[in-house]
Amino acid sequence: MRRFEISALALCAVFGLSTAVFAAAGNAAMLRRGLAIAQENCGKCHAVGRAGESPNPKSPPFRHLARKYPLHNLEEALGEGIVVGHEGMEMPQFRFSAAQIEALLAYLGSIQRR
């Protein structure tokens, strides 16, 4: 009986560790997708990384977006299409899929500086 308890405990520990590893790998993949989406669609105007200046000075760096907006509030706008001007330079309208929105918001959340 004791041997079974130890084996079951070991199995649970291994399962929990492998689940955590897969979750971390999945999260890392999602963050990479979010970064790629930001670079491709937004990087011409916005600083999309943890450092650097925006190519368009009127476009806020993505790492500071949470200072202006609760990031979860961007979900609907990203799905329906964001239309914003940056004082003379109009932002193209974007519509993202649910998976793209999830990845982009995860990435944005990972780089925020207050």
PyMOL CGO cylinders between C-alpha atoms (Angstrom):
from pymol import cmd
from pymol.cgo import CYLINDER

trace = [
    CYLINDER, 0.00, 0.00, 0.00, 2.74, 2.44, 0.88, 0.3, 1, 1, 1, 1, 1, 1,
    CYLINDER, 2.74, 2.44, 0.88, 4.51, 1.81, -2.44, 0.3, 1, 1, 1, 1, 1, 1,
    CYLINDER, 4.51, 1.81, -2.44, 1.29, 2.71, -4.33, 0.3, 1, 1, 1, 1, 1, 1,
    CYLINDER, 1.29, 2.71, -4.33, 0.90, 5.96, -2.38, 0.3, 1, 1, 1, 1, 1, 1,
    CYLINDER, 0.90, 5.96, -2.38, 4.46, 7.00, -3.21, 0.3, 1, 1, 1, 1, 1, 1,
    CYLINDER, 4.46, 7.00, -3.21, 4.03, 6.08, -6.88, 0.3, 1, 1, 1, 1, 1, 1,
    CYLINDER, 4.03, 6.08, -6.88, 0.76, 8.00, -7.11, 0.3, 1, 1, 1, 1, 1, 1,
    CYLINDER, 0.76, 8.00, -7.11, 2.36, 11.01, -5.46, 0.3, 1, 1, 1, 1, 1, 1,
    CYLINDER, 2.36, 11.01, -5.46, 5.33, 10.83, -7.82, 0.3, 1, 1, 1, 1, 1, 1,
    CYLINDER, 5.33, 10.83, -7.82, 3.00, 10.53, -10.81, 0.3, 1, 1, 1, 1, 1, 1,
    CYLINDER, 3.00, 10.53, -10.81, 1.04, 13.60, -9.68, 0.3, 1, 1, 1, 1, 1, 1,
    CYLINDER, 1.04, 13.60, -9.68, 4.24, 15.56, -9.22, 0.3, 1, 1, 1, 1, 1, 1,
    CYLINDER, 4.24, 15.56, -9.22, 5.50, 14.62, -12.69, 0.3, 1, 1, 1, 1, 1, 1,
    CYLINDER, 5.50, 14.62, -12.69, 2.13, 15.41, -14.24, 0.3, 1, 1, 1, 1, 1, 1,
    CYLINDER, 2.13, 15.41, -14.24, 1.99, 18.78, -12.47, 0.3, 1, 1, 1, 1, 1, 1,
    CYLINDER, 1.99, 18.78, -12.47, 5.52, 19.65, -13.56, 0.3, 1, 1, 1, 1, 1, 1,
    CYLINDER, 5.52, 19.65, -13.56, 4.90, 18.64, -17.16, 0.3, 1, 1, 1, 1, 1, 1,
    CYLINDER, 4.90, 18.64, -17.16, 1.66, 20.61, -17.20, 0.3, 1, 1, 1, 1, 1, 1,
    CYLINDER, 1.66, 20.61, -17.20, 3.51, 23.67, -15.92, 0.3, 1, 1, 1, 1, 1, 1,
    CYLINDER, 3.51, 23.67, -15.92, 6.24, 23.22, -18.55, 0.3, 1, 1, 1, 1, 1, 1,
    CYLINDER, 6.24, 23.22, -18.55, 3.68, 22.90, -21.35, 0.3, 1, 1, 1, 1, 1, 1,
    CYLINDER, 3.68, 22.90, -21.35, 1.74, 25.92, -20.04, 0.3, 1, 1, 1, 1, 1, 1,
    CYLINDER, 1.74, 25.92, -20.04, 4.93, 28.00, -19.92, 0.3, 1, 1, 1, 1, 1, 1,
    CYLINDER, 4.93, 28.00, -19.92, 5.87, 26.89, -23.44, 0.3, 1, 1, 1, 1, 1, 1,
    CYLINDER, 5.87, 26.89, -23.44, 2.35, 27.71, -24.65, 0.3, 1, 1, 1, 1, 1, 1,
    CYLINDER, 2.35, 27.71, -24.65, 2.47, 31.10, -22.96, 0.3, 1, 1, 1, 1, 1, 1,
    CYLINDER, 2.47, 31.10, -22.96, 5.89, 31.83, -24.49, 0.3, 1, 1, 1, 1, 1, 1,
    CYLINDER, 5.89, 31.83, -24.49, 4.54, 30.88, -27.93, 0.3, 1, 1, 1, 1, 1, 1,
    CYLINDER, 4.54, 30.88, -27.93, 1.53, 33.16, -27.41, 0.3, 1, 1, 1, 1, 1, 1,
    CYLINDER, 1.53, 33.16, -27.41, 3.80, 36.04, -26.39, 0.3, 1, 1, 1, 1, 1, 1,
    CYLINDER, 3.80, 36.04, -26.39, 5.93, 35.50, -29.51, 0.3, 1, 1, 1, 1, 1, 1,
    CYLINDER, 5.93, 35.50, -29.51, 2.77, 35.57, -31.67, 0.3, 1, 1, 1, 1, 1, 1,
    CYLINDER, 2.77, 35.57, -31.67, 1.65, 38.76, -29.94, 0.3, 1, 1, 1, 1, 1, 1,
    CYLINDER, 1.65, 38.76, -29.94, 5.03, 40.38, -30.54, 0.3, 1, 1, 1, 1, 1, 1,
    CYLINDER, 5.03, 40.38, -30.54, 4.94, 39.36, -34.21, 0.3, 1, 1, 1, 1, 1, 1,
    CYLINDER, 4.94, 39.36, -34.21, 1.44, 40.83, -34.61, 0.3, 1, 1, 1, 1, 1, 1,
    CYLINDER, 1.44, 40.83, -34.61, 2.55, 44.08, -32.95, 0.3, 1, 1, 1, 1, 1, 1,
    CYLINDER, 2.55, 44.08, -32.95, 5.69, 44.35, -35.06, 0.3, 1, 1, 1, 1, 1, 1,
    CYLINDER, 5.69, 44.35, -35.06, 3.89, 43.62, -38.32, 0.3, 1, 1, 1, 1, 1, 1,
    CYLINDER, 3.89, 43.62, -38.32, 0.85, 45.82, -37.79, 0.3, 1, 1, 1, 1, 1, 1,
    CYLINDER, 0.85, 45.82, -37.79, 1.95, 48.51, -35.37, 0.3, 1, 1, 1, 1, 1, 1,
    CYLINDER, 1.95, 48.51, -35.37, 5.74, 48.80, -35.43, 0.3, 1, 1, 1, 1, 1, 1,
    CYLINDER, 5.74, 48.80, -35.43, 5.81, 51.44, -38.17, 0.3, 1, 1, 1, 1, 1, 1,
    CYLINDER, 5.81, 51.44, -38.17, 4.47, 53.99, -35.68, 0.3, 1, 1, 1, 1, 1, 1,
    CYLINDER, 4.47, 53.99, -35.68, 4.68, 52.50, -32.17, 0.3, 1, 1, 1, 1, 1, 1,
    CYLINDER, 4.68, 52.50, -32.17, 7.60, 51.26, -30.11, 0.3, 1, 1, 1, 1, 1, 1,
    CYLINDER, 7.60, 51.26, -30.11, 6.36, 47.71, -29.56, 0.3, 1, 1, 1, 1, 1, 1,
    CYLINDER, 6.36, 47.71, -29.56, 9.14, 46.42, -27.31, 0.3, 1, 1, 1, 1, 1, 1,
    CYLINDER, 9.14, 46.42, -27.31, 10.24, 46.91, -23.72, 0.3, 1, 1, 1, 1, 1, 1,
    CYLINDER, 10.24, 46.91, -23.72, 12.47, 49.84, -24.73, 0.3, 1, 1, 1, 1, 1, 1,
    CYLINDER, 12.47, 49.84, -24.73, 12.95, 52.35, -27.50, 0.3, 1, 1, 1, 1, 1, 1,
    CYLINDER, 12.95, 52.35, -27.50, 11.14, 55.33, -28.91, 0.3, 1, 1, 1, 1, 1, 1,
    CYLINDER, 11.14, 55.33, -28.91, 8.15, 55.18, -31.21, 0.3, 1, 1, 1, 1, 1, 1,
    CYLINDER, 8.15, 55.18, -31.21, 8.99, 55.93, -34.88, 0.3, 1, 1, 1, 1, 1, 1,
    CYLINDER, 8.99, 55.93, -34.88, 6.07, 58.39, -34.79, 0.3, 1, 1, 1, 1, 1, 1,
    CYLINDER, 6.07, 58.39, -34.79, 6.53, 60.57, -31.69, 0.3, 1, 1, 1, 1, 1, 1,
    CYLINDER, 6.53, 60.57, -31.69, 2.72, 61.01, -31.48, 0.3, 1, 1, 1, 1, 1, 1,
    CYLINDER, 2.72, 61.01, -31.48, 2.22, 57.23, -31.16, 0.3, 1, 1, 1, 1, 1, 1,
    CYLINDER, 2.22, 57.23, -31.16, 2.58, 55.99, -27.57, 0.3, 1, 1, 1, 1, 1, 1,
    CYLINDER, 2.58, 55.99, -27.57, 5.04, 53.18, -26.86, 0.3, 1, 1, 1, 1, 1, 1,
    CYLINDER, 5.04, 53.18, -26.86, 3.13, 49.97, -26.25, 0.3, 1, 1, 1, 1, 1, 1,
    CYLINDER, 3.13, 49.97, -26.25, 4.89, 49.45, -22.91, 0.3, 1, 1, 1, 1, 1, 1,
    CYLINDER, 4.89, 49.45, -22.91, 3.01, 52.52, -21.59, 0.3, 1, 1, 1, 1, 1, 1,
    CYLINDER, 3.01, 52.52, -21.59, -0.50, 51.73, -22.87, 0.3, 1, 1, 1, 1, 1, 1,
    CYLINDER, -0.50, 51.73, -22.87, -1.78, 50.63, -19.46, 0.3, 1, 1, 1, 1, 1, 1,
    CYLINDER, -1.78, 50.63, -19.46, -1.10, 54.16, -18.20, 0.3, 1, 1, 1, 1, 1, 1,
    CYLINDER, -1.10, 54.16, -18.20, -3.89, 55.39, -20.51, 0.3, 1, 1, 1, 1, 1, 1,
    CYLINDER, -3.89, 55.39, -20.51, -6.21, 52.41, -20.94, 0.3, 1, 1, 1, 1, 1, 1,
    CYLINDER, -6.21, 52.41, -20.94, -7.10, 49.26, -19.05, 0.3, 1, 1, 1, 1, 1, 1,
    CYLINDER, -7.10, 49.26, -19.05, -5.71, 46.71, -21.52, 0.3, 1, 1, 1, 1, 1, 1,
    CYLINDER, -5.71, 46.71, -21.52, -8.79, 44.48, -21.30, 0.3, 1, 1, 1, 1, 1, 1,
    CYLINDER, -8.79, 44.48, -21.30, -10.80, 47.43, -22.67, 0.3, 1, 1, 1, 1, 1, 1,
    CYLINDER, -10.80, 47.43, -22.67, -8.86, 47.13, -25.93, 0.3, 1, 1, 1, 1, 1, 1,
    CYLINDER, -8.86, 47.13, -25.93, -10.29, 43.67, -26.67, 0.3, 1, 1, 1, 1, 1, 1,
    CYLINDER, -10.29, 43.67, -26.67, -13.50, 44.92, -28.25, 0.3, 1, 1, 1, 1, 1, 1,
    CYLINDER, -13.50, 44.92, -28.25, -11.77, 47.69, -30.20, 0.3, 1, 1, 1, 1, 1, 1,
    CYLINDER, -11.77, 47.69, -30.20, -9.22, 45.24, -31.60, 0.3, 1, 1, 1, 1, 1, 1,
    CYLINDER, -9.22, 45.24, -31.60, -12.02, 42.95, -32.76, 0.3, 1, 1, 1, 1, 1, 1,
    CYLINDER, -12.02, 42.95, -32.76, -14.23, 45.64, -34.25, 0.3, 1, 1, 1, 1, 1, 1,
    CYLINDER, -14.23, 45.64, -34.25, -11.47, 47.79, -35.66, 0.3, 1, 1, 1, 1, 1, 1,
    CYLINDER, -11.47, 47.79, -35.66, -9.50, 50.55, -34.01, 0.3, 1, 1, 1, 1, 1, 1,
    CYLINDER, -9.50, 50.55, -34.01, -9.61, 53.92, -35.74, 0.3, 1, 1, 1, 1, 1, 1,
    CYLINDER, -9.61, 53.92, -35.74, -7.45, 56.51, -34.02, 0.3, 1, 1, 1, 1, 1, 1,
    CYLINDER, -7.45, 56.51, -34.02, -5.50, 59.52, -35.15, 0.3, 1, 1, 1, 1, 1, 1,
    CYLINDER, -5.50, 59.52, -35.15, -2.13, 60.50, -33.81, 0.3, 1, 1, 1, 1, 1, 1,
    CYLINDER, -2.13, 60.50, -33.81, -2.33, 64.23, -34.51, 0.3, 1, 1, 1, 1, 1, 1,
    CYLINDER, -2.33, 64.23, -34.51, -2.06, 64.33, -38.28, 0.3, 1, 1, 1, 1, 1, 1,
    CYLINDER, -2.06, 64.33, -38.28, -1.05, 60.72, -38.85, 0.3, 1, 1, 1, 1, 1, 1,
    CYLINDER, -1.05, 60.72, -38.85, -4.10, 58.48, -39.07, 0.3, 1, 1, 1, 1, 1, 1,
    CYLINDER, -4.10, 58.48, -39.07, -3.78, 54.95, -37.79, 0.3, 1, 1, 1, 1, 1, 1,
    CYLINDER, -3.78, 54.95, -37.79, -4.89, 52.29, -40.26, 0.3, 1, 1, 1, 1, 1, 1,
    CYLINDER, -4.89, 52.29, -40.26, -7.99, 50.37, -39.22, 0.3, 1, 1, 1, 1, 1, 1,
    CYLINDER, -7.99, 50.37, -39.22, -7.21, 46.91, -37.91, 0.3, 1, 1, 1, 1, 1, 1,
    CYLINDER, -7.21, 46.91, -37.91, -9.50, 43.97, -37.25, 0.3, 1, 1, 1, 1, 1, 1,
    CYLINDER, -9.50, 43.97, -37.25, -7.98, 41.01, -35.50, 0.3, 1, 1, 1, 1, 1, 1,
    CYLINDER, -7.98, 41.01, -35.50, -9.27, 37.49, -34.92, 0.3, 1, 1, 1, 1, 1, 1,
    CYLINDER, -9.27, 37.49, -34.92, -10.00, 36.30, -31.39, 0.3, 1, 1, 1, 1, 1, 1,
    CYLINDER, -10.00, 36.30, -31.39, -6.72, 34.33, -31.33, 0.3, 1, 1, 1, 1, 1, 1,
    CYLINDER, -6.72, 34.33, -31.33, -4.76, 37.36, -32.53, 0.3, 1, 1, 1, 1, 1, 1,
    CYLINDER, -4.76, 37.36, -32.53, -6.41, 39.57, -29.90, 0.3, 1, 1, 1, 1, 1, 1,
    CYLINDER, -6.41, 39.57, -29.90, -5.60, 37.07, -27.17, 0.3, 1, 1, 1, 1, 1, 1,
    CYLINDER, -5.60, 37.07, -27.17, -1.96, 36.90, -28.25, 0.3, 1, 1, 1, 1, 1, 1,
    CYLINDER, -1.96, 36.90, -28.25, -1.60, 40.67, -28.67, 0.3, 1, 1, 1, 1, 1, 1,
    CYLINDER, -1.60, 40.67, -28.67, -3.17, 41.45, -25.29, 0.3, 1, 1, 1, 1, 1, 1,
    CYLINDER, -3.17, 41.45, -25.29, -1.02, 38.80, -23.59, 0.3, 1, 1, 1, 1, 1, 1,
    CYLINDER, -1.02, 38.80, -23.59, 2.05, 40.37, -25.15, 0.3, 1, 1, 1, 1, 1, 1,
    CYLINDER, 2.05, 40.37, -25.15, 0.98, 43.91, -24.23, 0.3, 1, 1, 1, 1, 1, 1,
    CYLINDER, 0.98, 43.91, -24.23, 0.39, 42.81, -20.65, 0.3, 1, 1, 1, 1, 1, 1,
    CYLINDER, 0.39, 42.81, -20.65, 3.84, 41.27, -20.46, 0.3, 1, 1, 1, 1, 1, 1,
    CYLINDER, 3.84, 41.27, -20.46, 5.68, 44.50, -21.36, 0.3, 1, 1, 1, 1, 1, 1,
    CYLINDER, 5.68, 44.50, -21.36, 3.80, 47.15, -19.38, 0.3, 1, 1, 1, 1, 1, 1,
    CYLINDER, 3.80, 47.15, -19.38, 5.71, 49.68, -17.31, 0.3, 1, 1, 1, 1, 1, 1,
    CYLINDER, 5.71, 49.68, -17.31, 3.80, 51.90, -14.92, 0.3, 1, 1, 1, 1, 1, 1,
]
cmd.load_cgo(trace, "trace")
